[in-house]
Amino acid sequence: DQQVKQNSPSLSVQEGRISILNCDYTNSMFDYFLWYKKYPAEGPTFLISISSIKDKNEDGRFTVFLNKSAKHLSLHIVPSQPGDSAVYFCAATGNQFYFGTGTSLTVIP
Amino acid sequence: GAVVSQHPSRVICKSGTSVKIECRSLDFQATTMFWYRQFPKQSLMLMATSNEGSKATYEQGVEKDKFLINHASLTLSTLTVTSAHPEDSSFYICSAEEGNYGYTFGSGTRLTVV
């Protein structure tokens, strides 16, 4: 059973616009959430995280929002740049680590 | 979709002993698997790339003799933490890339060395 889901396998956005990547989870015991970015032929790299005691965390162009009541996590990228084109994974942790299946973002110049 | 199974999910061992962690691709063949270490509230750290039938490629700073990786078949890679010490306590996570399904992670192994 997939405890962390990314229902959109792909997303295309025009350069300069906002990219919104979504993630849903099922376990209310998760206390920490992370987003990773992965380029082809490379391992994932950490992007941004949020603790369950917060509802927003911002780092430059990247903002993560957490809605605990909806068990929903989103990553906003503003403004989107072509270099942001990659696969984005969300992850949640409690006693174990659970990753989503990834969303492939394409930013069109 | 592709499933990567990691076992055990949790292990507690005594200092000085060795622990083996298995990573299996259940419905696809993985010529390459990756091993990561996750410290609490920190980012995933790539330890090594496991290549079927050949030696693993270790990242800088990762001790090859301490973290032994074996990728003997297209569906199984193992990570052995040798002579474990309390500072080795961490989450260890494997992943594999499969052409049709992309990149899939195992659910991790929480290692506690006492």
Chai-1 contact restraints between the chains, C-beta under 6 A:
chainA,res_idxA,chainB,res_idxB,connection_type,confidence,min_distance_angstrom,max_distance_angstrom,comment,restraint_id
A,G43,B,F34,contact,1.0,0.0,6.0,A-B,restraint_1
A,G43,B,L46,contact,1.0,0.0,6.0,A-B,restraint_2
A,F46,B,S43,contact,1.0,0.0,6.0,A-B,restraint_3
A,Q96,B,S107,contact,1.0,0.0,6.0,A-B,restraint_4
A,Q96,B,G108,contact,1.0,0.0,6.0,A-B,restraint_5
A,F97,B,F91,contact,1.0,0.0,6.0,A-B,restraint_6
A,F97,B,I93,contact,1.0,0.0,6.0,A-B,restraint_7
A,F97,B,G108,contact,1.0,0.0,6.0,A-B,restraint_8
A,F99,B,F105,contact,1.0,0.0,6.0,A-B,restraint_9
A,G102,B,G102,contact,1.0,0.0,6.0,A-B,restraint_10
